[in-house]
Amino acid sequence: MKHQQWRRLNGQLLQRSIVEEVRAAIAHEQQMGHSIKVCIGTDSQVKSRETAFATVIVFIRQGRGGFMYIRTSISTQPMTIKERMLQEVAMSVTTAYELSKVFTLYSVDMEVHADINTQPQFKSNDALKEAMGYIMGMGFAFKAKPAAFASSACADKMVQ
């Protein structure tokens, strides 16, 4: 899988690691008196022989909007829909785990959002139990569709 560098919504590439960027963003937001929550999610789209992924870290300022960081990647490996859903979850969990010490240090609530439908008639539902077990087993709060806006709305718009 080929990952691109983390960037802001305006396309500006980050000049420091995502851990340092998130640490600075949280410190700034708390200094400004904002109450924040972070949601991490990934979405994907199959295009011909490639699957494009977008992972987002969404910061929500309670009552004051928000902002996000984005990283896209491309895979040429063929996947079933279940494998693709679980890959999305794995990418989100990896990002959440990488940042978890920062969230703990600054007492920031964080959720991992999975673009998986809770209704059994949808194909993505096949991965729901495994995804929920994986995310919660790592100690993270879990949200699925329709409450998983980080993956189903934010990341969805960033998949190329």
DSSP file (Angstrom, degrees, kcal/mol; ACC not computed):
  #  RESIDUE AA STRUCTURE BP1 BP2  ACC     N-H-->O    O-->H-N    N-H-->O    O-->H-N    TCO  KAPPA ALPHA  PHI   PSI    X-CA   Y-CA   Z-CA
    1    1 A M              0   0    0      0, 0.0     2,-0.7     0, 0.0    74,-0.2   0.000 360.0 360.0 360.0 133.0    0.0    0.0    0.0
    2    2 A K  E     -A   74   0A   0     72,-2.3    72,-1.9     0, 0.0     2,-0.3  -0.876 360.0-163.1-102.2 114.3    1.3    3.4   -1.0
    3    3 A H  E     -A   73   0A   0     -2,-0.7    70,-0.2    70,-0.2     2,-0.2  -0.735   6.6-145.1 -96.8 143.0    0.5    6.2    1.6
    4    4 A Q        -     0   0    0     68,-2.9     2,-0.1    -2,-0.3     3,-0.1  -0.533  36.1 -84.8 -93.2 170.9    0.7    9.9    0.9
    5    5 A Q        -     0   0    0     -2,-0.2    67,-0.3     1,-0.1    -1,-0.1  -0.425  50.3 -95.9 -74.1 149.3    1.8   12.4    3.5
    6    6 A W        +     0   0    0     65,-0.1     8,-2.2    -2,-0.1     2,-0.3  -0.361  52.8 176.6 -61.4 145.0   -0.7   13.8    6.0
    7    7 A R  E     -CB  13  70A   0     63,-2.3    63,-2.8     6,-0.2     6,-0.2  -0.931  29.4-105.3-145.3 168.2   -2.2   17.1    4.9
    8    8 A R  E >   - B   0  69A   0      4,-2.5     3,-1.9    -2,-0.3    61,-0.2  -0.410  44.9 -98.0 -86.4 170.5   -4.8   19.7    5.9
    9    9 A L  T 3  S+     0   0    0     59,-0.8    60,-0.1     1,-0.3    -1,-0.1   0.828 124.2  59.5 -59.7 -33.0   -8.2   20.1    4.2
   10   10 A N  T 3  S-     0   0    0      2,-0.1    -1,-0.3     1,-0.1     3,-0.1   0.457 122.4-105.9 -77.1   1.0   -6.8   22.9    2.1
   11   11 A G  S <  S+     0   0    0     -3,-1.9     2,-0.3     1,-0.3    -2,-0.1   0.287  71.0 146.4  95.3  -9.9   -4.1   20.5    0.7
   12   12 A Q        -     0   0    0     -5,-0.1    -4,-2.5     1,-0.1    -1,-0.3  -0.453  47.7-128.3 -65.7 123.7   -1.2   21.9    2.6
   13   13 A L  B     -C    7   0A   0     -2,-0.3    -6,-0.2    -6,-0.2     2,-0.2  -0.462  25.1-109.2 -71.9 143.2    1.2   19.1    3.5
   14   14 A L        -     0   0    0     -8,-2.2    -1,-0.1    -2,-0.1     4,-0.1  -0.509  18.3-155.6 -73.8 140.6    2.2   18.8    7.2
   15   15 A Q  S    S+     0   0    0     -2,-0.2     2,-0.3     2,-0.1    -1,-0.1   0.519  76.8  41.3 -93.8  -8.1    5.8   19.8    7.9
   16   16 A R  S    S-     0   0    0      1,-0.1    -2,-0.1     2,-0.0     5,-0.0  -0.813 102.7 -71.2-131.2 173.1    6.0   17.7   11.1
   17   17 A S     >  -     0   0    0     -2,-0.3     4,-2.6     1,-0.1     5,-0.2  -0.200  43.3-115.1 -63.2 157.1    4.9   14.3   12.1
   18   18 A I  H  > S+     0   0    0      1,-0.2     4,-2.7     2,-0.2     5,-0.2   0.846 117.1  56.5 -62.8 -33.2    1.1   13.7   12.6
   19   19 A V  H  > S+     0   0    0      2,-0.2     4,-2.4     1,-0.2    -1,-0.2   0.942 110.8  42.4 -63.6 -47.1    1.8   13.1   16.3
   20   20 A E  H  > S+     0   0    0      2,-0.2     4,-2.4     1,-0.2    -2,-0.2   0.885 114.7  51.6 -66.4 -38.8    3.5   16.5   16.8
   21   21 A E  H  X S+     0   0    0     -4,-2.6     4,-2.4     2,-0.2    -2,-0.2   0.931 112.5  44.7 -63.4 -46.3    0.8   18.2   14.6
   22   22 A V  H  X S+     0   0    0     -4,-2.7     4,-2.7     2,-0.2     5,-0.2   0.906 112.2  52.5 -65.6 -42.0   -2.0   16.7   16.7
   23   23 A R  H  X S+     0   0    0     -4,-2.4     4,-2.4    -5,-0.2    -2,-0.2   0.931 112.7  45.0 -58.9 -46.1   -0.2   17.5   20.0
   24   24 A A  H  X S+     0   0    0     -4,-2.4     4,-2.4     2,-0.2    -2,-0.2   0.893 112.8  51.1 -65.5 -40.1    0.2   21.1   18.9
   25   25 A A  H  X S+     0   0    0     -4,-2.4     4,-2.7     2,-0.2    -2,-0.2   0.921 111.8  46.4 -64.3 -44.1   -3.4   21.4   17.6
   26   26 A I  H  X S+     0   0    0     -4,-2.7     4,-2.7     2,-0.2     5,-0.3   0.939 112.8  49.5 -64.0 -46.8   -4.8   20.0   20.9
   27   27 A A  H  X S+     0   0    0     -4,-2.4     4,-2.2    -5,-0.2    -2,-0.2   0.916 113.6  47.1 -58.7 -43.6   -2.6   22.3   23.0
   28   28 A H  H  X S+     0   0    0     -4,-2.4     4,-1.9     2,-0.2    -2,-0.2   0.933 112.7  48.1 -63.1 -47.3   -3.7   25.3   20.9
   29   29 A E  H  <>S+     0   0    0     -4,-2.7     5,-2.5     1,-0.2     4,-0.3   0.902 113.8  46.6 -63.2 -41.2   -7.4   24.4   21.0
   30   30 A Q  H ><5S+     0   0    0     -4,-2.7     3,-1.2     1,-0.2    -1,-0.2   0.881 109.7  54.1 -68.7 -37.0   -7.3   23.9   24.8
   31   31 A Q  H 3<5S+     0   0    0     -4,-2.2    -1,-0.2    -5,-0.3    -2,-0.2   0.849 105.9  53.7 -63.2 -34.0   -5.4   27.2   25.3
   32   32 A M  T 3<5S-     0   0    0     -4,-1.9    -1,-0.3    -5,-0.1    -2,-0.2   0.526 121.4-111.9 -77.3  -5.7   -8.2   28.9   23.3
   33   33 A G  T < 5 +     0   0    0     -3,-1.2     2,-0.3     1,-0.3    -3,-0.2   0.604  66.4 148.4  86.7  12.3  -10.7   27.4   25.8
   34   34 A H      < -     0   0    0     -5,-2.5     2,-0.6    -6,-0.2    -1,-0.3  -0.612  45.0-138.5 -83.7 138.4  -12.3   25.1   23.3
   35   35 A S        -     0   0    0     -2,-0.3    27,-3.1    27,-0.3     2,-0.3  -0.860  34.6-170.3 -89.8 122.3  -13.7   21.7   24.4
   36   36 A I  E     -D   61   0A   0     -2,-0.6    73,-0.6    25,-0.2     2,-0.3  -0.825  22.9-170.6-122.9 157.7  -12.7   19.2   21.7
   37   37 A K  E     -De  60 109A   0     23,-1.6    23,-3.0    -2,-0.3     2,-0.4  -0.975  16.7-143.7-136.9 147.1  -13.4   15.7   20.6
   38   38 A V  E     -De  59 110A   0     71,-2.6    73,-2.1    -2,-0.3     2,-0.4  -0.950  11.8-171.9-119.3 135.2  -11.6   13.7   17.9
   39   39 A C  E     -De  58 111A   0     19,-2.4    19,-3.2    -2,-0.4     2,-0.4  -0.991   5.9-162.6-124.8 132.6  -13.1   11.2   15.5
   40   40 A I  E     +De  57 112A   0     71,-2.6    73,-3.3    -2,-0.4     2,-0.3  -0.952  20.1 156.3-117.8 131.9  -10.9    9.0   13.3
   41   41 A G  E     -De  56 113A   0     15,-1.8    15,-3.0    -2,-0.4     2,-0.4  -0.988  24.8-152.5-152.6 160.0  -12.3    7.2   10.2
   42   42 A T  E     -De  55 114A   0     71,-0.7    73,-0.5    -2,-0.3     2,-0.3  -0.986  10.2-177.1-134.0 143.6  -11.4    5.7    6.9
   43   43 A D  E     -D   54   0A   0     11,-2.1    11,-2.4    -2,-0.4     2,-0.3  -0.918   8.1-160.5-132.9 162.8  -13.4    5.2    3.7
   44   44 A S  E     -D   53   0A   0     -2,-0.3     2,-0.3     9,-0.2     9,-0.2  -0.943   8.9-160.4-142.6 163.5  -12.4    3.6    0.4
   45   45 A Q  E     -D   52   0A   0      7,-2.2     7,-2.9    -2,-0.3     2,-0.5  -0.975  18.6-134.2-147.4 130.3  -13.5    3.5   -3.2
   46   46 A V  E     +D   51   0A   0     -2,-0.3     2,-0.4     5,-0.2     5,-0.2  -0.727  24.0 179.2 -87.6 130.2  -12.7    0.8   -5.8
   47   47 A K  E >   -D   50   0A   0      3,-3.5     3,-2.7    -2,-0.5     2,-0.3  -0.930  58.3 -60.5-134.0 108.1  -11.6    2.2   -9.2
   48   48 A S  T 3  S-     0   0    0     -2,-0.4    -2,-0.0     1,-0.3     0, 0.0  -0.384 121.3 -14.0  56.9-115.3  -10.7   -0.3  -11.8
   49   49 A R  T 3  S+     0   0    0     -2,-0.3     2,-0.3    -3,-0.1    -1,-0.3   0.340 126.5  75.9 -99.6   6.1   -7.8   -2.4  -10.4
   50   50 A E  E <   -D   47   0A   0     -3,-2.7    -3,-3.5    28,-0.0     2,-0.5  -0.853  63.0-149.1-118.5 153.0   -7.0    0.0   -7.5
   51   51 A T  E     -DF  46  75A   0     24,-2.8    24,-2.4    -2,-0.3     2,-0.4  -0.987  15.6-153.1-118.8 122.3   -8.6    0.8   -4.2
   52   52 A A  E     -DF  45  74A   0     -7,-2.9    -7,-2.2    -2,-0.5     2,-0.3  -0.797  12.4-167.8 -95.3 134.7   -8.3    4.3   -3.0
   53   53 A F  E     -DF  44  73A   0     20,-3.1    20,-2.2    -2,-0.4     2,-0.4  -0.914   8.9-168.0-120.0 147.8   -8.4    4.9    0.8
   54   54 A A  E     -DF  43  72A   0    -11,-2.4   -11,-2.1    -2,-0.3     2,-0.4  -0.982   3.0-167.2-134.9 126.0   -8.7    8.1    2.8
   55   55 A T  E     -DF  42  71A   0     16,-3.0    16,-2.2    -2,-0.4     2,-0.4  -0.929  11.3-168.2-109.6 135.6   -8.1    8.3    6.6
   56   56 A V  E     -DF  41  70A   0    -15,-3.0   -15,-1.8    -2,-0.4     2,-0.6  -0.942  21.1-155.5-126.2 147.1   -9.2   11.4    8.4
   57   57 A I  E     -DF  40  69A   0     12,-2.2    12,-1.8    -2,-0.4     2,-0.5  -0.965  24.5-163.3-116.5 108.3   -8.6   12.8   11.9
   58   58 A V  E     -DF  39  68A   0    -19,-3.2   -19,-2.4    -2,-0.6     2,-0.5  -0.837   7.3-159.9-103.1 123.7  -11.6   15.1   12.6
   59   59 A F  E     -DF  38  67A   0      8,-3.5     8,-1.8    -2,-0.5     2,-0.6  -0.894   7.5-162.1 -99.9 126.1  -11.4   17.6   15.4
   60   60 A I  E     -DF  37  66A   0    -23,-3.0   -23,-1.6    -2,-0.5     2,-0.7  -0.945   6.3-155.1-112.4 119.8  -14.8   18.9   16.7
   61   61 A R  E >   -D   36   0A   0      4,-3.1     3,-2.9    -2,-0.6     4,-0.4  -0.842  35.2-110.8 -89.8 118.5  -14.8   22.1   18.7
   62   62 A Q  T 3  S-     0   0    0    -27,-3.1   -27,-0.3    -2,-0.7     4,-0.0  -0.298  96.3 -12.0 -56.1 114.3  -18.0   21.9   20.8
   63   63 A G  T 3  S+     0   0    0     -2,-0.2    -1,-0.3   -29,-0.1    -3,-0.0   0.559 127.6  80.3  73.1   9.3  -20.3   24.6   19.3
   64   64 A R  S <  S-     0   0    0     -3,-2.9    -2,-0.2     1,-0.4     2,-0.1   0.038  94.2-110.8-139.0  29.6  -17.5   26.1   17.2
   65   65 A G        -     0   0    0     -4,-0.4    -4,-3.1    -5,-0.1    -1,-0.4  -0.396  36.3-124.5  79.0-153.4  -17.0   24.0   14.1
   66   66 A G  E     - F   0  60A   0     -6,-0.2     2,-0.3    -2,-0.1    -6,-0.2  -0.967   9.3-137.3-173.7-175.0  -14.0   21.8   13.5
   67   67 A F  E     - F   0  59A   0     -8,-1.8    -8,-3.5    -2,-0.3     2,-0.3  -0.952  15.8-153.0-155.6 168.3  -11.1   20.9   11.2
   68   68 A M  E     - F   0  58A   0     -2,-0.3   -59,-0.8   -10,-0.2     2,-0.3  -0.982  13.2-137.3-150.3 161.2   -9.4   17.7   10.0
   69   69 A Y  E     -BF   8  57A   0    -12,-1.8   -12,-2.2    -2,-0.3     2,-0.4  -0.904  26.0-158.4-114.8 147.6   -6.2   16.1    8.7
   70   70 A I  E     -BF   7  56A   0    -63,-2.8   -63,-2.3    -2,-0.3     2,-0.4  -0.961  15.9-178.4-132.1 142.2   -6.3   13.7    5.8
   71   71 A R  E     - F   0  55A   0    -16,-2.2   -16,-3.0    -2,-0.4     2,-0.3  -0.978  12.8-164.3-136.9 129.7   -4.0   10.9    4.4
   72   72 A T  E     + F   0  54A   0     -2,-0.4   -68,-2.9   -67,-0.3     2,-0.3  -0.753   8.5 178.7-108.3 158.2   -4.8    9.1    1.3
   73   73 A S  E     -AF   3  53A   0    -20,-2.2   -20,-3.1    -2,-0.3     2,-0.4  -0.978  17.4-139.6-153.2 162.4   -3.4    5.8    0.0
   74   74 A I  E     -AF   2  52A   0    -72,-1.9   -72,-2.3    -2,-0.3     2,-0.4  -0.982  11.1-168.5-128.8 136.5   -3.7    3.4   -2.9
   75   75 A S  E     - F   0  51A   0    -24,-2.4   -24,-2.8    -2,-0.4    -2,-0.0  -0.982  13.6-170.1-123.4 139.1   -3.8   -0.4   -2.9
   76   76 A T        +     0   0    0     -2,-0.4    -1,-0.1   -26,-0.2   -24,-0.0   0.371  56.9 111.6-103.0   1.7   -3.5   -2.6   -6.0
   77   77 A Q  S    S-     0   0    0    -26,-0.1     2,-0.1     1,-0.1    -2,-0.1  -0.628  74.0-120.0 -77.8 126.4   -4.3   -5.7   -4.1
   78   78 A P        -     0   0    0      0, 0.0     2,-0.3     0, 0.0    -2,-0.1  -0.426  38.8-176.2 -65.3 140.8   -7.7   -7.2   -5.0
   79   79 A M        -     0   0    0     -2,-0.1     2,-0.1     4,-0.0     0, 0.0  -0.988  26.8-124.7-140.0 146.7  -10.1   -7.4   -1.9
   80   80 A T     >  -     0   0    0     -2,-0.3     4,-2.3     1,-0.1     5,-0.2  -0.382  42.7-102.9 -74.6 168.4  -13.5   -8.6   -1.1
   81   81 A I  H  > S+     0   0    0      1,-0.2     4,-2.4     2,-0.2     5,-0.2   0.889 124.5  51.5 -63.6 -36.9  -15.9   -6.0    0.4
   82   82 A K  H  > S+     0   0    0      2,-0.2     4,-2.4     1,-0.2    -1,-0.2   0.927 109.9  48.4 -65.1 -44.2  -15.4   -7.6    3.8
   83   83 A E  H  > S+     0   0    0      1,-0.2     4,-2.0     2,-0.2    -2,-0.2   0.893 112.2  50.2 -61.3 -39.2  -11.6   -7.4    3.5
   84   84 A R  H  X S+     0   0    0     -4,-2.3     4,-2.3     2,-0.2    -2,-0.2   0.907 110.1  49.2 -67.1 -41.9  -11.9   -3.8    2.3
   85   85 A M  H  X S+     0   0    0     -4,-2.4     4,-2.1     1,-0.2    -2,-0.2   0.915 113.0  47.3 -62.4 -42.9  -14.1   -2.8    5.3
   86   86 A L  H  X S+     0   0    0     -4,-2.4     4,-2.4     2,-0.2    -1,-0.2   0.825 109.3  54.1 -70.5 -30.9  -11.6   -4.5    7.7
   87   87 A Q  H  X S+     0   0    0     -4,-2.0     4,-2.3     2,-0.2    -1,-0.2   0.906 107.4  51.4 -66.6 -41.5   -8.7   -2.7    6.0
   88   88 A E  H  X S+     0   0    0     -4,-2.3     4,-2.1     2,-0.2    -2,-0.2   0.939 111.7  46.7 -57.5 -47.3  -10.5    0.6    6.5
   89   89 A V  H  X S+     0   0    0     -4,-2.1     4,-3.0     1,-0.2     5,-0.2   0.910 110.3  52.9 -62.5 -42.9  -10.9   -0.3   10.2
   90   90 A A  H  X S+     0   0    0     -4,-2.4     4,-2.5     1,-0.2    -1,-0.2   0.892 108.6  50.2 -61.1 -39.6   -7.3   -1.3   10.5
   91   91 A M  H  X S+     0   0    0     -4,-2.3     4,-1.8     2,-0.2    -1,-0.2   0.905 113.0  46.0 -66.2 -40.8   -6.1    2.0    9.0
   92   92 A S  H  X S+     0   0    0     -4,-2.1     4,-2.7     2,-0.2    -2,-0.2   0.922 113.5  48.5 -66.6 -44.3   -8.3    3.9   11.5
   93   93 A V  H  X S+     0   0    0     -4,-3.0     4,-2.9     2,-0.2     5,-0.2   0.897 109.2  53.2 -64.3 -40.6   -7.1    1.8   14.4
   94   94 A T  H  X S+     0   0    0     -4,-2.5     4,-2.2    -5,-0.2    -1,-0.2   0.917 112.2  45.2 -60.1 -43.7   -3.5    2.2   13.5
   95   95 A T  H  X S+     0   0    0     -4,-1.8     4,-1.5     2,-0.2    -2,-0.2   0.926 113.6  49.4 -65.4 -45.5   -3.9    6.0   13.4
   96   96 A A  H  X S+     0   0    0     -4,-2.7     4,-0.9     1,-0.2    -2,-0.2   0.903 112.1  48.5 -60.6 -42.1   -5.8    6.0   16.7
   97   97 A Y  H >< S+     0   0    0     -4,-2.9     3,-0.5     1,-0.2     4,-0.5   0.905 108.3  53.8 -65.9 -41.6   -3.2    3.9   18.4
   98   98 A E  H 3< S+     0   0    0     -4,-2.2    -1,-0.2     1,-0.2    -2,-0.2   0.826 119.3  35.0 -60.6 -32.1   -0.3    6.1   17.1
   99   99 A L  H >X S+     0   0    0     -4,-1.5     4,-2.0     1,-0.1     3,-0.7   0.468  88.7  99.5-101.0  -4.2   -2.1    9.1   18.6
  100  100 A S  H <X S+     0   0    0     -4,-0.9     4,-2.4    -3,-0.5     5,-0.2   0.823  79.0  54.9 -59.4 -36.1   -3.5    7.5   21.7
  101  101 A K  H 3> S+     0   0    0     -4,-0.5     4,-2.7     2,-0.2    -1,-0.3   0.884 108.6  49.4 -65.4 -36.8   -0.8    8.8   24.1
  102  102 A V  H <> S+     0   0    0     -3,-0.7     4,-2.1     2,-0.2    -2,-0.2   0.928 111.1  48.8 -66.5 -44.7   -1.4   12.3   23.0
  103  103 A F  H  <>S+     0   0    0     -4,-2.0     5,-2.7     1,-0.2     4,-0.3   0.899 114.2  46.3 -62.3 -40.2   -5.2   12.0   23.5
  104  104 A T  H ><5S+     0   0    0     -4,-2.4     3,-1.2     3,-0.2    -2,-0.2   0.932 110.0  53.5 -66.3 -46.2   -4.6   10.5   27.0
  105  105 A L  H 3<5S+     0   0    0     -4,-2.7    -2,-0.2     1,-0.3    -1,-0.2   0.875 118.6  35.0 -56.5 -40.9   -2.0   13.2   27.9
  106  106 A Y  T 3<5S-     0   0    0     -4,-2.1    -1,-0.3    -5,-0.1    -2,-0.2   0.303 108.9-120.6 -99.3   8.1   -4.5   16.0   27.1
  107  107 A S  T < 5 +     0   0    0     -3,-1.2     2,-0.5    -4,-0.3    -3,-0.2   0.910  54.0 162.1  53.4  49.2   -7.6   14.1   28.2
  108  108 A V      < -     0   0    0     -5,-2.7     2,-0.2    -6,-0.1    -1,-0.2  -0.870  38.5-127.1-102.8 128.8   -9.3   14.3   24.8
  109  109 A D  E     -e   37   0A   0    -73,-0.6   -71,-2.6    -2,-0.5     2,-0.4  -0.523  31.7-172.7 -71.6 139.0  -12.2   12.0   24.0
  110  110 A M  E     -e   38   0A   0     -2,-0.2    31,-0.8   -73,-0.2     2,-0.3  -0.994  11.0-169.6-138.3 141.8  -11.6   10.0   20.8
  111  111 A E  E     -eg  39 141A   0    -73,-2.1   -71,-2.6    -2,-0.4     2,-0.5  -0.956  17.7-138.8-127.1 148.3  -13.8    7.7   18.7
  112  112 A V  E     -eg  40 142A   0     29,-2.8    31,-1.9    -2,-0.3     2,-0.5  -0.944  22.0-154.1-104.7 125.3  -13.0    5.4   15.8
  113  113 A H  E     -eg  41 143A   0    -73,-3.3   -71,-0.7    -2,-0.5     2,-0.5  -0.856   4.1-159.2-104.0 131.6  -15.7    5.5   13.1
  114  114 A A  E     -eg  42 144A   0     29,-2.8     2,-2.1    -2,-0.5    31,-0.5  -0.935  18.7-138.6-112.8 130.5  -16.3    2.6   10.8
  115  115 A D        +     0   0    0    -73,-0.5     2,-0.4    -2,-0.5    29,-0.1  -0.334  64.3 125.6 -81.4  55.6  -18.0    3.0    7.4
  116  116 A I        -     0   0    0     -2,-2.1    29,-1.8     9,-0.1     2,-0.2  -0.964  61.2-123.7-122.5 131.9  -20.0   -0.2    8.0
  117  117 A N        -     0   0    0     -2,-0.4    11,-0.2    27,-0.1     5,-0.0  -0.523   5.9-152.5 -78.5 138.4  -23.7   -0.4    7.9
  118  118 A T  S    S+     0   0    0     27,-0.5    -1,-0.1    -2,-0.2    26,-0.0   0.542  73.3  93.1 -84.2  -7.8  -25.6   -1.8   11.0
  119  119 A Q  S >  S-     0   0    0      1,-0.1     3,-1.9     2,-0.0     6,-0.3  -0.779  75.4-139.1 -92.3 126.1  -28.4   -3.0    8.8
  120  120 A P  T 3  S+     0   0    0      0, 0.0    -1,-0.1     0, 0.0     5,-0.1   0.682  94.0  70.0 -59.1 -22.6  -28.0   -6.7    7.8
  121  121 A Q  T 3  S+     0   0    0      4,-0.1     2,-0.3     3,-0.0    -3,-0.0   0.643  84.1  85.9 -73.6 -11.4  -29.2   -6.2    4.2
  122  122 A F  S X  S-     0   0    0     -3,-1.9     3,-1.4     1,-0.1     4,-0.3  -0.714  79.9-133.1 -92.4 141.2  -26.1   -4.2    3.3
  123  123 A K  G >  S+     0   0    0     -2,-0.3     3,-1.6     1,-0.3     4,-0.2   0.837 103.3  62.5 -61.0 -35.2  -22.9   -6.1    2.2
  124  124 A S  G >  S+     0   0    0      1,-0.3     3,-1.8     2,-0.2    -1,-0.3   0.734  85.0  78.3 -64.8 -19.7  -20.6   -4.1    4.5
  125  125 A N  G X  S+     0   0    0     -3,-1.4     3,-1.7    -6,-0.3     4,-0.4   0.741  75.1  76.4 -61.3 -23.1  -22.6   -5.5    7.5
  126  126 A D  G <  S+     0   0    0     -3,-1.6     4,-0.3    -4,-0.3    -1,-0.3   0.774  98.1  45.2 -57.9 -26.3  -20.6   -8.8    7.1
  127  127 A A  G <> S+     0   0    0     -3,-1.8     4,-2.6    -4,-0.2    -1,-0.3   0.427  85.9  97.7 -97.5   0.0  -17.6   -7.1    8.7
  128  128 A L  H <> S+     0   0    0     -3,-1.7     4,-2.8    -4,-0.2     5,-0.3   0.918  82.6  45.4 -60.0 -50.5  -19.5   -5.4   11.6
  129  129 A K  H  > S+     0   0    0     -4,-0.4     4,-2.4     1,-0.2    -1,-0.2   0.923 116.4  45.3 -61.9 -45.4  -18.8   -7.9   14.4
  130  130 A E  H  > S+     0   0    0     -4,-0.3     4,-2.5     2,-0.2    -1,-0.2   0.916 115.0  48.2 -64.4 -43.0  -15.1   -8.2   13.6
  131  131 A A  H  X S+     0   0    0     -4,-2.6     4,-2.7     2,-0.2     5,-0.3   0.933 112.9  47.2 -63.6 -46.8  -14.7   -4.4   13.2
  132  132 A M  H  X S+     0   0    0     -4,-2.8     4,-2.6    -5,-0.2     5,-0.3   0.913 113.7  48.4 -62.2 -43.0  -16.5   -3.7   16.5
  133  133 A G  H  X S+     0   0    0     -4,-2.4     4,-2.1    -5,-0.3    -1,-0.2   0.897 112.8  48.1 -63.2 -41.7  -14.5   -6.4   18.3
  134  134 A Y  H  X S+     0   0    0     -4,-2.5     4,-1.2     2,-0.2    -2,-0.2   0.947 115.6  42.8 -64.5 -50.3  -11.2   -5.1   16.9
  135  135 A I  H  <>S+     0   0    0     -4,-2.7     5,-1.9     1,-0.2     3,-0.5   0.944 120.0  41.1 -64.3 -49.7  -11.9   -1.4   17.7
  136  136 A M  H ><5S+     0   0    0     -4,-2.6     3,-1.4    -5,-0.3    -1,-0.2   0.840 109.8  59.6 -70.1 -32.3  -13.3   -2.0   21.2
  137  137 A G  H 3<5S+     0   0    0     -4,-2.1    -1,-0.2    -5,-0.3    -2,-0.2   0.778 101.9  54.5 -64.8 -26.2  -10.6   -4.7   21.9
  138  138 A M  T 3<5S-     0   0    0     -4,-1.2    -1,-0.3    -3,-0.5    -2,-0.2   0.478 124.6-107.6 -84.1  -3.1   -8.0   -2.0   21.3
  139  139 A G  T < 5S+     0   0    0     -3,-1.4     2,-0.3     1,-0.3    -3,-0.2   0.648  75.5 131.7  90.1  16.1   -9.8    0.1   24.0
  140  140 A F      < -     0   0    0     -5,-1.9    -1,-0.3     1,-0.0     2,-0.2  -0.735  62.2-108.9-103.7 150.6  -11.3    2.7   21.6
  141  141 A A  E     -g  111   0A   0    -31,-0.8   -29,-2.8    -2,-0.3     2,-0.4  -0.508  39.8-146.2 -70.6 146.2  -14.9    4.0   21.4
  142  142 A F  E     +g  112   0A   0    -31,-0.2     2,-0.4    -2,-0.2   -29,-0.2  -0.936  20.9 178.7-124.6 137.7  -16.7    2.7   18.3
  143  143 A K  E     -g  113   0A   0    -31,-1.9   -29,-2.8    -2,-0.4     2,-0.2  -0.998   5.5-174.1-134.7 139.0  -19.3    4.2   16.0
  144  144 A A  E >   -g  114   0A   0     -2,-0.4     3,-1.5   -31,-0.2     4,-0.5  -0.705  42.9 -26.5-118.1 174.1  -20.8    2.6   12.9
  145  145 A K  T 3  S+     0   0    0    -29,-1.8   -27,-0.5   -31,-0.5    -1,-0.1  -0.307 122.8  24.6 -56.0 143.1  -23.3    4.0   10.3
  146  146 A P  T 3  S+     0   0    0      0, 0.0    -1,-0.3     0, 0.0   -29,-0.1  -0.993 131.8  41.4 -88.3  -1.6  -25.3    6.2   10.5
  147  147 A A  S <  S+     0   0    0     -3,-1.5     2,-1.6     1,-0.2    -2,-0.3   0.543  90.6  92.3 -83.1  -6.4  -23.4    7.8   13.5
  148  148 A A    >>  +     0   0    0     -4,-0.5     4,-2.8     1,-0.2     3,-0.6  -0.433  42.7 153.8 -89.1  63.4  -19.9    7.3   11.9
  149  149 A F  H 3>> +     0   0    0     -2,-1.6     5,-2.4     1,-0.2     4,-2.1   0.796  63.0  65.5 -65.8 -28.9  -19.7   10.6   10.2
  150  150 A A  I 34>S+     0   0    0     -3,-0.2     5,-2.7     3,-0.2  -109,-0.3   0.907 117.7  25.5 -61.4 -40.0  -15.8   10.7   10.2
  151  151 A S  I <4>S+     0   0    0     -3,-0.6     5,-0.8     3,-0.2    -2,-0.2   0.901 127.6  43.2 -88.3 -45.4  -15.7    7.8    7.8
  152  152 A S  I  <5S+     0   0    0     -4,-2.8    -3,-0.2     3,-0.1    -2,-0.2   0.685 132.7  14.9 -81.6 -17.0  -19.1    8.0    6.0
  153  153 A A  I  X5S+     0   0    0     -4,-2.1     4,-1.3    -5,-0.3    -3,-0.2   0.716 131.1  35.9-117.1 -56.5  -19.1   11.7    5.4
  154  154 A C  I >><S+     0   0    0     -5,-2.4     4,-0.7     2,-0.2     3,-0.5   0.978 125.5  36.1 -68.3 -57.5  -15.6   13.3    5.9
  155  155 A A  I >><S+     0   0    0     -5,-2.7     4,-1.2    -6,-0.3     3,-1.1   0.870 111.7  63.5 -64.3 -35.6  -13.4   10.5    4.6
  156  156 A D  H 34<S+     0   0    0     -5,-0.8     3,-0.3     1,-0.3    -1,-0.2   0.863 102.8  48.7 -55.0 -38.5  -15.9    9.7    1.9
  157  157 A K  H << S+     0   0    0     -4,-1.3    -1,-0.3    -3,-0.5    -2,-0.2   0.670 110.6  52.0 -76.6 -16.8  -15.4   13.2    0.4
  158  158 A M  H << S+     0   0    0     -3,-1.1     2,-0.3    -4,-0.7    -1,-0.2   0.611  77.7 108.3 -97.1 -14.3  -11.6   12.8    0.5
  159  159 A V     <        0   0    0     -4,-1.2  -105,-0.1    -3,-0.3  -115,-0.1  -0.491 360.0 360.0 -67.0 127.1  -11.3    9.5   -1.4
  160  160 A Q              0   0    0     -2,-0.3    -1,-0.2  -107,-0.2  -116,-0.0   0.473 360.0 360.0 -84.3 360.0   -9.9   10.3   -4.8
